Amino acid sequence: MGNILGDGLPGAAEHVAADLLPLVNRLARCGARVEEALAGLRDIQMLDWQSPAGRAYRDTVGRQGAALRHAVDALEVARAAVARHAEDTVAAAASACRMP
C-alpha cells in the first residue's frame, strides 16, 4: 500500500520539498522588506516633532511600527514552519523507504 506522497518516494518527497523552498525564500524576502520599512518608520519617529499634529503623527507611526513588528514576527514563524515541513517531508519519505 502506498502512502500519501506516492510510491517510489524519495524523489516525490524531494520534489515536494523543492517546491516549498521558493515559498520559504519569498517569506524571508518579505520579512526583510518589512524590516526596511520599519527602519524608515524609526527614522520618522526620531525627528524632532514640535507641533501637536507632528507628535500625533509620530505616535501613529509608532503604532504602525508595532503592527509591522508583529507582521515580521508572523512571517518568520511562517517561514520556519514551511522550512520545517519541507525537511520533515523528506525525512518521512526517507524513513518510509527504509521500512520493510
N, C-alpha and C positions, 0 to 999 in steps of 0.2 A: 504494500500500500504506500503511495506517495505521500509527501507532506504538502503543506500549503505553498511551499516555494517550488514544488515540482520535483520530478525525478532528475537524477543526474546532477545533483546540486552544485558543487561549489561554484560552477560557472554562473548559474542562475542567481545565487545569493550575491556573488561578487558583482553581478550586473545590477542588482537592486541597490547594493551599497554604492556603486559608482554613480547610479542615477541620483542618489541623495547628496553626493558631495557638492554639486553646484548649489544646492539649497543651503548647505552648511556655509559655503563661501559667500553666498548672497546675504545671508543673515549677518555674517561677520562684517561685510561691507556696509550694510545698513546701520549696524551699530556704530561703526567708525564715522559714518556721515552724521549721525545724531550727535556723537561726541563733538564733532566740529561745530555743529550748530550750538551746542551747549557752551563751547568756548566763546563764541560770538555773544551769547547772552550774558556770560560772565563779564565780558568787556563792557557791555552796555550798563550792567549793574555797577561797575566800578567808576563810571563817570560821576562827576560831582553835580548832582541834580539839586538845584536851588529852589525851584518853584514847587508848590503843592502838586501841580499837574505832573511835573517831572518826577517827583518822588512816587506818585501814584503809578506812573508808567514803570518805574524801576521795580516797584512791588509786584506789578502784574507780570513783568518779565521774570521776576524771581519765581512766581508761581508756575509760569510756563516752563521754566528751567527744572523745577521739581518734577513736573509731569514728564518731561523729556528724560529725566534721570530714571524714572520708573520704566519708561519705554526701553531705554538702553538695557536696564537690568532684565526686562522680559525678553528682549531679543537675545541676550546672552544665554538665558535659560533655554530658550527655544533652540538656539544653535547647538548647545551642549546636548540637548535631548535628541536632536536629529543625528548628530555625530555618534552618540552612544547607540542609537537604533541601528545605524549603518554597521557599526562594529559588532553589535550583538547579532545582526543578521548573518554576517559572515561566520561568526563563532558558532552559531547554532547550526549552520549548514555544515561546517567542518565537523562538529560533534555528531550530527546525523549520519555523515558519511562513514564515521568510524564505528558506528553501532552495527552489530551483526544483523 
